[in-house]
Amino acid sequence: MLILVSYDVPDDRRRTKLAAVLKDFGERVQYSVFECLLEEAALDRLRARLAARVVVEEDSVRIYRLCAECRGKIEVLGRGAVTEDPEIYVI
């Protein structure tokens, strides 16, 4: 499923570590927005890794699940494209 993760983290160091975690799971599409194609188990791992780095009193992380119908209606104005499943998988 397509997962959209956005974040607002005021601390530079924490923000950098959060972005590094997200890079392990998806593609950065804007400065603080990532698109991730994940199965449920991978989403659980992502959520756990994010929770370990977030300071709930200061940070905001939002995780949006996009259904197949919603994903098909995403519009991109300007640069970039919606994250797609790769045609080739390397195992």
C-alpha positions as CSV (number, residue, x, y, z in Angstrom):
1,M,0.0,0.0,0.0
2,L,1.1,3.6,-0.5
3,I,1.9,5.3,2.7
4,L,2.5,9.1,2.9
5,V,4.6,10.3,5.9
6,S,5.0,13.9,6.8
7,Y,6.8,15.4,9.7
8,D,7.5,18.6,11.6
9,V,10.5,18.3,13.9
10,P,12.1,21.5,15.3
11,D,15.4,19.9,16.4
12,D,17.9,19.6,13.5
13,R,19.6,16.4,14.9
14,R,16.3,14.6,15.5
15,R,14.9,15.7,12.1
16,T,18.0,14.3,10.4
17,K,17.7,11.0,12.1
18,L,14.0,10.8,11.4
19,A,14.7,11.5,7.7
20,A,17.4,8.7,7.7
21,V,14.8,6.2,9.0
22,L,12.3,7.2,6.4
23,K,14.9,6.9,3.6
24,D,15.2,3.2,4.6
25,F,11.5,2.8,3.8
26,G,10.6,5.2,0.9
27,E,11.3,8.1,-1.3
28,R,11.5,11.7,-0.3
29,V,9.1,13.7,-2.4
30,Q,9.4,17.0,-0.5
31,Y,11.6,18.2,2.3
32,S,9.5,16.7,5.1
33,V,7.3,14.3,3.1
34,F,8.0,10.7,2.1
35,E,6.1,8.2,0.0
36,C,6.5,4.6,1.0
37,L,5.3,1.4,-0.7
38,L,4.9,-0.9,2.3
39,E,3.3,-4.1,3.4
40,E,1.7,-4.1,6.8
41,A,4.7,-5.7,8.5
42,A,7.1,-3.1,7.1
43,L,4.7,-0.3,8.2
44,D,4.8,-1.7,11.7
45,R,8.6,-1.7,11.6
46,L,8.6,1.9,10.3
47,R,6.2,3.0,13.0
48,A,8.3,1.4,15.7
49,R,11.5,3.1,14.4
50,L,9.8,6.5,14.2
51,A,8.3,6.2,17.6
52,A,11.7,5.5,19.1
53,R,13.0,8.9,17.8
54,V,10.0,11.2,18.2
55,V,9.6,13.5,21.2
56,V,5.9,13.6,21.5
57,E,5.8,17.0,23.3
58,E,7.7,18.7,20.4
59,D,7.5,16.7,17.2
60,S,4.7,15.9,14.8
61,V,4.7,12.8,12.5
62,R,1.7,11.9,10.4
63,I,1.2,8.7,8.6
64,Y,-1.4,8.5,5.9
65,R,-2.6,5.3,4.2
66,L,-3.7,5.9,0.6
67,C,-6.1,3.4,-0.9
68,A,-5.6,2.2,-4.5
69,E,-8.4,4.5,-5.7
70,C,-7.0,7.5,-3.9
71,R,-3.5,6.7,-5.2
72,G,-4.8,6.8,-8.8
73,K,-6.1,10.3,-8.2
74,I,-2.9,11.9,-7.0
75,E,-1.9,14.9,-9.0
76,V,1.6,16.3,-9.2
77,L,2.0,19.9,-10.3
78,G,5.6,20.8,-11.2
79,R,8.5,18.5,-10.7
80,G,8.3,14.9,-9.4
81,A,6.2,11.9,-9.8
82,V,4.1,9.6,-7.6
83,T,6.2,6.7,-6.2
84,E,5.7,3.5,-8.2
85,D,6.4,-0.1,-7.6
86,P,9.7,-1.0,-9.3
87,E,9.4,-3.2,-12.4
88,I,12.4,-5.2,-11.3
89,Y,13.0,-6.6,-7.8
90,V,16.5,-7.6,-6.7
91,I,16.7,-10.3,-4.1
